[in-house]
Amino acid sequence: MEDNKKQSPKKQTGKNPPSLKGVFTALRKNGEVYFRSSLTERGKHISLGGFSTPEDAHAAYREGRRVLSDASCLPENYPDSSPLPFEKWVSLANFRDNGIYFGTPIYMGQKMFYYYLSPVRVLKFDLDDLFYYSSHKIMCRGNHYFVADYGLQVSIASRYGIKPFAREDRDFRFINGDPTDFRRENLLILNTYHGVTIEQKNGQPIYAVRIHIKGNYLVGRYSSQLEAAIAYNKAIDILKKNGVAKGFTANYIEGLSPSKYAEIYTGLQISPKLTAYRP
């Protein structure tokens, strides 16, 4: 009975296997034993992850120590054969060079920082965004980047005034042509309003308004962006009056008096198909 207790995984939990520095046994919820790797540097305790064997955990520990001591271990030099997860490699390289440890794969530069999704896929941000992305993991689907925020998937583009379904070069533009550079100086927002798109007619811009109700409906085309934005709001009011129970987001119009808003609103023509729409 005494021998069985000595062999129990619970008795091993948290102990360092002999001769393997930085390795500790642990238990999963199902009772399975695995091995955690960690190190301490400059008073900071850093977890390197969980591994199936003590040898793998120790290899990660040794790799972590190498990254902390070798300035040539940069994010873009990450080897596929490394026993250390890529995100940890980036975090350790930043800690080594900049003295700050982040749980997300951030490497700080001058007046900006880099968020490494992979050694070759790197997003750029202003330092003003450092706190946000140090606590929000960025995920990607194709060329769309998003974070989990309050249980929802939120596009990072919305943080910079880019509306859902906005199209590059029509509604916004990356000034230097780099779609991974989200520094505010590199983003030009061409259209700030819901439902409004910019078209061309005889070489001149014209503003088309569409609203989605089980498909896109054309509200109309207008000569100014302001008129288009108010037309979208008028379309929302008409649809609600017609019994459409959908949570549309109205455009916020800044710097316009109530009387001027009402004057423009009243004079706008809305597509008869929309005014006649019934759910």
Phi, psi and chi 1 to 4 in degrees:
 res  aa     phi    psi   chi1   chi2   chi3   chi4
   1 MET       -  -40.9 -167.3   69.6 -176.7      -
   2 GLU   -65.4  -39.6 -174.7   65.2   23.5      -
   3 ASP   -63.1  -39.8  -70.2  -19.6      -      -
   4 ASN   -62.4  -39.3  -70.7  -22.2      -      -
   5 LYS   -63.5  -37.5  -72.6 -175.1  177.5  179.5
   6 LYS   -66.8  -27.8  -70.9 -178.6  179.0  179.0
   7 GLN   -88.0   -5.7  -63.8  -57.9  -43.7      -
   8 SER   -62.9  132.9  169.7      -      -      -
   9 PRO   -56.2  -34.3  -23.6   32.7      -      -
  10 LYS   -62.2  -32.5  -68.8 -174.0  178.1  179.9
  11 LYS   -70.3  -24.8  -69.5  -65.8 -177.1  179.4
  12 GLN   -85.3  -20.9  -63.0  177.3   41.1      -
  13 THR   -55.9  130.8  -57.2      -      -      -
  14 GLY    84.2   -3.8      -      -      -      -
  15 LYS   -91.9  149.0  -69.6 -173.9  177.7 -179.7
  16 ASN   -87.0  117.1 -171.4  -20.0      -      -
  17 PRO   -55.4  143.2  -25.1   35.0      -      -
  18 PRO   -53.2  132.3  -24.1   33.4      -      -
  19 SER    69.6    7.1  -56.4      -      -      -
  20 LEU  -116.7   89.8  -65.4 -179.5      -      -
  21 LYS   -66.4  140.4 -168.4  172.4 -178.1 -179.8
  22 GLY    79.8    9.8      -      -      -      -
  23 VAL  -116.9  135.0  179.6      -      -      -
  24 PHE  -137.4  141.9  -58.4   88.3      -      -
  25 THR   -80.1  152.5   56.4      -      -      -
  26 ALA  -151.5  167.9      -      -      -      -
  27 LEU  -119.5  136.3  -77.2  176.9      -      -
  28 ARG   -80.2  171.0  -57.0 -171.1 -168.8  -80.0
  29 LYS   -62.0  -28.7  -70.5 -177.1  178.3  179.0
  30 ASN   -84.7    5.6   62.6    3.8      -      -
  31 GLY    90.7   -1.6      -      -      -      -
  32 GLU   -74.2  137.5  179.8 -174.2   -6.0      -
  33 VAL   -83.2  135.6  173.9      -      -      -
  34 TYR  -138.7 -177.6   71.4  105.4      -      -
  35 PHE  -129.3  126.8  -58.3   89.5      -      -
  36 ARG  -100.1  146.7  -63.7 -158.0   59.9   82.3
  37 SER  -119.8  138.8  177.5      -      -      -
  38 SER  -155.2  163.5   63.7      -      -      -
  39 LEU  -146.2  164.8   55.7   78.7      -      -
  40 THR  -124.0  128.1  -58.9      -      -      -
  41 GLU  -139.4  126.5  179.1   73.9    9.0      -
  42 ARG    53.5   38.6  -58.0  180.0 -139.1  175.4
  43 GLY    79.0    2.9      -      -      -      -
  44 LYS  -103.6  122.1  173.0   71.7  175.8  176.3
  45 HIS   -87.2  123.9 -179.4   75.4      -      -
  46 ILE  -122.9  120.4  -59.3  170.2      -      -
  47 SER   -80.7  135.0  172.2      -      -      -
  48 LEU  -104.1   -5.7  -58.4  177.7      -      -
  49 GLY   121.1  179.5      -      -      -      -
  50 GLY  -110.0  146.9      -      -      -      -
  51 PHE  -138.8  158.9  -58.1   85.9      -      -
  52 SER   -80.6  -23.1   57.5      -      -      -
  53 THR  -130.9  153.7   69.6      -      -      -
  54 PRO   -64.7  -30.2   19.0  -30.2      -      -
  55 GLU   -65.7  -40.4  -69.4   76.6   17.9      -
  56 ASP   -65.8  -40.7  -71.5  -16.1      -      -
  57 ALA   -63.7  -40.1      -      -      -      -
  58 HIS   -69.4  -36.0 -174.4   56.8      -      -
  59 ALA   -62.0  -39.0      -      -      -      -
  60 ALA   -65.7  -38.9      -      -      -      -
  61 TYR   -61.3  -47.7  169.9   81.5      -      -
  62 ARG   -63.6  -38.5  -73.9 -175.1  -64.0  155.9
  63 GLU   -65.4  -40.5 -174.7   83.2  -30.7      -
  64 GLY   -60.4  -41.7      -      -      -      -
  65 ARG   -64.1  -37.4  -78.6  -66.9  173.5 -160.3
  66 ARG   -66.0  -43.1 -175.8  171.7   77.1   87.7
  67 VAL   -61.2  -40.4  173.5      -      -      -
  68 LEU   -68.4  -20.1  -72.8  170.9      -      -
  69 SER  -110.1  -11.2   61.8      -      -      -
  70 ASP  -117.1  109.0 -173.7  -11.5      -      -
  71 ALA   -67.0  -14.0      -      -      -      -
  72 SER   -80.5   -8.9   69.4      -      -      -
  73 CYS   -82.4   81.9  -67.5      -      -      -
  74 LEU  -102.9  160.8  -65.5  170.4      -      -
  75 PRO   -53.2  -40.4  -29.6   37.0      -      -
  76 GLU   -73.1  -10.5   57.2  -91.1   26.1      -
  77 ASN   -99.0   11.1  -62.8  -26.7      -      -
  78 TYR   -60.0  123.6  177.6   77.2      -      -
  79 PRO   -86.5  141.9   28.9  -31.2      -      -
  80 ASP   -60.9  -25.2  -68.6  -22.7      -      -
  81 SER   -83.7   -0.9   59.0      -      -      -
  82 SER   -64.0  136.0  175.5      -      -      -
  83 PRO   -77.2   -7.2   28.8  -34.7      -      -
  84 LEU   -95.7  132.5 -163.3   65.3      -      -
  85 PRO   -57.6  145.0  -23.3   33.6      -      -
  86 PHE   -57.1  -42.7  175.2   66.5      -      -
  87 GLU   -59.5  -38.6  -69.8 -170.2   -1.0      -
  88 LYS   -68.4  -38.0  -70.7  -63.8  180.0 -178.4
  89 TRP   -57.4  -47.5  176.2  -72.8      -      -
  90 VAL   -63.9  -46.0  178.1      -      -      -
  91 SER   -61.0  -40.5  -64.2      -      -      -
  92 LEU   -70.2  -39.0  -69.2  174.0      -      -
  93 ALA   -63.1  -40.1      -      -      -      -
  94 ASN   -67.5  -40.8 -175.8   73.4      -      -
  95 PHE   -61.7  -42.0 -173.4   50.2      -      -
  96 ARG   -62.1  -45.3  177.6 -163.5   66.4 -142.3
  97 ASP   -90.8  -27.3  -64.7  -20.6      -      -
  98 ASN  -121.6   -4.5  -62.5  -58.5      -      -
  99 GLY    74.8   11.4      -      -      -      -
 100 ILE  -126.4  131.5  -55.9  175.2      -      -
 101 TYR  -102.9  128.4 -178.7   83.3      -      -
 102 PHE  -117.1  145.4  -61.9  112.9      -      -
 103 GLY   -77.9  -12.2      -      -      -      -
 104 THR  -106.7  157.4   50.6      -      -      -
 105 PRO   -76.2   71.7   28.0  -35.0      -      -
 106 ILE  -107.0  135.5  -73.6  172.8      -      -
 107 TYR  -126.3  124.1 -172.0   88.3      -      -
 108 MET   -85.5  139.6  -65.8  173.7   61.7      -
 109 GLY  -120.4 -163.7      -      -      -      -
 110 GLN   -82.8  118.7  -71.7 -171.8  -16.7      -
 111 LYS    62.6   14.9  -62.1 -178.4  179.7  179.9
 112 MET  -162.4  173.0   62.8 -177.8  -66.5      -
 113 PHE  -142.1  162.1   67.6   90.7      -      -
 114 TYR  -114.2  134.0  -54.6   89.2      -      -
 115 TYR  -110.5  112.7 -167.4  109.3      -      -
 116 TYR   -91.4  111.3  -80.2   83.1      -      -
 117 LEU   -83.1  -27.8  -64.7  167.4      -      -
 118 SER  -160.3  173.3   75.4      -      -      -
 119 PRO   -59.5  -22.1  -27.5   36.6      -      -
 120 VAL  -116.3   -6.4  -64.9      -      -      -
 121 ARG  -113.5  104.4 -164.7  166.3 -164.4  171.5
 122 VAL  -129.8  128.7 -169.5      -      -      -
 123 LEU   -99.1  147.0  -53.9 -178.6      -      -
 124 LYS  -116.0  139.2  -61.4   93.7  176.1  172.6
 125 PHE  -140.8  159.0  -62.9   98.2      -      -
 126 ASP   -71.3  153.6  -67.4  -48.7      -      -
 127 LEU   -61.6  -23.9  -73.8  177.4      -      -
 128 ASP   -61.0  -22.9  -71.2  -15.2      -      -
 129 ASP   -94.0    3.3  -70.1  -43.6      -      -
 130 LEU   -60.9  -45.5 -175.4   58.7      -      -
 131 PHE   -61.7  -42.0  177.2   78.9      -      -
 132 TYR   -63.6  -49.4 -176.8   79.5      -      -
 133 TYR   -80.7  -12.6  -69.2  114.1      -      -
 134 SER   -73.7  -16.7   66.3      -      -      -
 135 SER  -120.2    6.2   57.8      -      -      -
 136 HIS  -130.0  119.8  -71.8   79.7      -      -
 137 LYS   -80.0  128.3 -178.7  178.8 -179.7  179.2
 138 ILE   -87.5  133.0  -61.3  176.6      -      -
 139 MET  -118.1  160.7  -64.3  162.5  -80.3      -
 140 CYS  -135.4  148.3   63.7      -      -      -
 141 ARG  -136.2  103.5 -172.0 -178.8  -62.4  115.2
 142 GLY    66.7 -122.5      -      -      -      -
 143 ASN  -105.3   18.5  -69.5  -39.0      -      -
 144 HIS  -104.2  129.8  -61.6  -76.2      -      -
 145 TYR  -114.4  136.7  -53.6  104.4      -      -
 146 PHE  -149.0  163.1   56.2   92.5      -      -
 147 VAL  -127.9  160.1  -61.6      -      -      -
 148 ALA   -90.0  120.2      -      -      -      -
 149 ASP  -135.3  115.7 -149.4  -12.2      -      -
 150 TYR    54.5   40.0  -63.5  102.8      -      -
 151 GLY    81.7    0.5      -      -      -      -
 152 LEU  -113.3  151.9  -59.9  174.1      -      -
 153 GLN   -86.2  117.0  -71.8 -173.4   -4.5      -
 154 VAL  -116.6  124.3  179.5      -      -      -
 155 SER   -65.4  134.5  168.7      -      -      -
 156 ILE   -69.3  -21.1   68.6  170.8      -      -
 157 ALA   -61.4  -33.0      -      -      -      -
 158 SER   -64.6  -23.1   64.1      -      -      -
 159 ARG   -66.7  -19.6 -172.6  172.6  172.3   83.3
 160 TYR  -114.2   19.8  -53.4   98.7      -      -
 161 GLY    83.3   11.5      -      -      -      -
 162 ILE   -90.6  119.6  -59.8  172.8      -      -
 163 LYS   -75.3  155.2  -57.0  -64.8 -176.3 -174.8
 164 PRO   -57.1  141.4  -24.7   34.3      -      -
 165 PHE    69.7    7.9  -50.6  109.9      -      -
 166 ALA   -66.8  146.5      -      -      -      -
 167 ARG  -113.7  137.8  -76.1  164.3   41.2 -173.3
 168 GLU   -62.6  141.7 -171.2  176.3  -11.2      -
 169 ASP    73.6  -10.4  -69.1  -31.5      -      -
 170 ARG  -105.5  -46.4 -175.4 -166.9   70.1  179.4
 171 ASP  -108.5  -23.7  -57.3  -54.5      -      -
 172 PHE  -155.0  167.3   67.5   97.0      -      -
 173 ARG  -149.0  140.4 -178.4  177.5  -59.7  136.7
 174 PHE   -87.4  112.9  -66.9   98.6      -      -
 175 ILE   -59.0  -40.8  -65.3  171.2      -      -
 176 ASN   -89.3    5.0   64.8    5.9      -      -
 177 GLY    81.2    2.7      -      -      -      -
 178 ASP   -98.6  107.5 -178.9   -1.9      -      -
 179 PRO   -74.2    1.2   28.4  -34.5      -      -
 180 THR  -103.4    1.2   65.1      -      -      -
 181 ASP  -100.4   98.7 -170.6  -15.6      -      -
 182 PHE   -97.7   20.9  -75.1   88.4      -      -
 183 ARG   -66.5  140.2  -69.4  176.5  -63.5  168.1
 184 ARG   -61.6  -30.8  -74.4  172.2  174.1   80.6
 185 GLU   -68.2  -14.6   66.0 -174.1   31.4      -
 186 ASN  -100.5   -2.0 -172.2   47.5      -      -
 187 LEU  -109.3  124.9  -73.2  168.1      -      -
 188 LEU  -115.0  114.4  176.6   62.6      -      -
 189 ILE   -89.1  117.0  -54.7  -58.3      -      -
 190 LEU   -90.0  -26.4  -57.4  172.5      -      -
 191 ASN  -140.4  118.1  177.0   28.2      -      -
 192 THR  -102.7    1.2   58.5      -      -      -
 193 TYR  -110.8  148.0  -64.8  116.1      -      -
 194 HIS   -66.5  139.1  -65.3  -72.1      -      -
 195 GLY    77.1   -2.4      -      -      -      -
 196 VAL  -104.5  131.2  179.6      -      -      -
 197 THR  -128.5  150.4   56.3      -      -      -
 198 ILE   -96.5  125.8  -55.2  171.3      -      -
 199 GLU  -119.6  175.4  -61.7  177.9   -7.2      -
 200 GLN  -119.1  136.4  -67.3  -70.4  -36.9      -
 201 LYS  -138.7  116.7 -175.6  177.9 -178.6 -179.7
 202 ASN    54.8   37.8  -60.0  -36.2      -      -
 203 GLY    79.3    2.2      -      -      -      -
 204 GLN  -113.5  145.9  -62.7  -64.0  -40.7      -
 205 PRO   -71.3  140.4   25.3  -33.3      -      -
 206 ILE  -135.1  147.7 -169.2  167.1      -      -
 207 TYR  -109.6  112.4  -59.7   89.8      -      -
 208 ALA   -93.6  141.7      -      -      -      -
 209 VAL  -120.2  128.1  179.4      -      -      -
 210 ARG  -131.4  148.8  -68.0  175.9  176.1   83.5
 211 ILE  -132.6  144.9 -163.7  163.4      -      -
 212 HIS  -100.7  117.2 -171.8   81.7      -      -
 213 ILE  -139.7   93.8  -20.1  152.5      -      -
 214 LYS    53.0   42.5  -63.6 -179.0 -179.9  178.8
 215 GLY   127.9  162.1      -      -      -      -
 216 ASN   -86.4  132.0  -74.7  -35.2      -      -
 217 TYR  -113.9  133.8  -80.9   73.1      -      -
 218 LEU   -77.6  122.5  178.5   68.1      -      -
 219 VAL   -81.3  -40.8  176.2      -      -      -
 220 GLY   159.7  177.8      -      -      -      -
 221 ARG  -122.6  138.5  -69.7 -177.8  171.9   88.0
 222 TYR  -135.2  156.6  -53.7   90.5      -      -
 223 SER   -81.0  -18.1   58.8      -      -      -
 224 SER  -131.9  155.0   74.4      -      -      -
 225 GLN   -66.0  -34.7 -164.0  174.3   41.8      -
 226 LEU   -64.5  -46.9 -179.8   63.4      -      -
 227 GLU   -59.9  -41.9  -73.5 -178.9  -19.8      -
 228 ALA   -61.8  -43.1      -      -      -      -
 229 ALA   -63.9  -41.0      -      -      -      -
 230 ILE   -71.7  -33.8  -64.0  174.3      -      -
 231 ALA   -62.3  -38.1      -      -      -      -
 232 TYR   -62.3  -43.5 -176.8   82.8      -      -
 233 ASN   -62.3  -39.6  -70.0   -4.0      -      -
 234 LYS   -65.8  -38.2 -173.7  171.2 -177.9  176.5
 235 ALA   -62.6  -39.7      -      -      -      -
 236 ILE   -59.8  -45.9  -68.7  174.8      -      -
 237 ASP   -61.7  -41.6  -67.2  -20.0      -      -
 238 ILE   -64.1  -45.4  -69.6  170.0      -      -
 239 LEU   -63.9  -41.6  -70.2  171.6      -      -
 240 LYS   -62.7  -41.1  -74.5 -178.0  177.1  178.5
 241 LYS   -64.0  -31.6 -175.5  178.0  178.6 -179.2
 242 ASN   -83.6    0.4  -70.0   -9.8      -      -
 243 GLY    97.0   14.8      -      -      -      -
 244 VAL   -82.7  113.1  176.7      -      -      -
 245 ALA   -96.9   77.4      -      -      -      -
 246 LYS  -131.7  141.8 -174.5  175.5  178.7  179.7
 247 GLY   -82.4   71.1      -      -      -      -
 248 PHE   -69.4  148.9  -64.0  106.3      -      -
 249 THR  -103.7  115.5  -58.6      -      -      -
 250 ALA   -73.9  154.6      -      -      -      -
 251 ASN   -77.2  135.8  -72.9  -48.1      -      -
 252 TYR   -89.1  120.5  174.6   69.7      -      -
 253 ILE  -103.4  117.1  -48.7  -61.8      -      -
 254 GLU  -100.1  144.4 -167.0  173.1   14.9      -
 255 GLY    74.8   23.8      -      -      -      -
 256 LEU  -125.0  129.6 -160.9   64.3      -      -
 257 SER   -69.9  153.9   68.0      -      -      -
 258 PRO   -56.0  -38.1  -26.6   35.5      -      -
 259 SER   -68.9  -39.9   59.4      -      -      -
 260 LYS   -69.0  -39.4 -173.9   63.7  177.9  176.5
 261 TYR   -59.9  -46.0 -178.8   94.1      -      -
 262 ALA   -63.8  -37.0      -      -      -      -
 263 GLU   -64.4  -46.1  177.6 -174.2  -24.2      -
 264 ILE   -66.5  -44.2  -63.4  172.6      -      -
 265 TYR   -56.8  -47.3 -178.6  100.8      -      -
 266 THR   -65.2  -36.3  -56.6      -      -      -
 267 GLY   -82.6   -6.2      -      -      -      -
 268 LEU   -80.9  133.1  -69.7  171.4      -      -
 269 GLN   -89.4  134.8  -64.0  -63.7  -47.3      -
 270 ILE  -115.5  142.6  -56.5  -62.5      -      -
 271 SER   -51.6  131.1  169.0      -      -      -
 272 PRO   -58.1  -30.3  -23.1   33.2      -      -
 273 LYS   -61.5  -35.1  -73.7 -174.5  178.8  179.4
 274 LEU   -78.1  -41.3 -162.2   69.3      -      -
 275 THR   -66.6  -26.1   55.9      -      -      -
 276 ALA   -92.0   -0.6      -      -      -      -
 277 TYR   -68.8  135.8 -178.2   88.4      -      -
 278 ARG  -132.1  139.1  -63.9  -65.5 -174.1  -83.1
 279 PRO   -68.6      -   22.9  -29.8      -      -
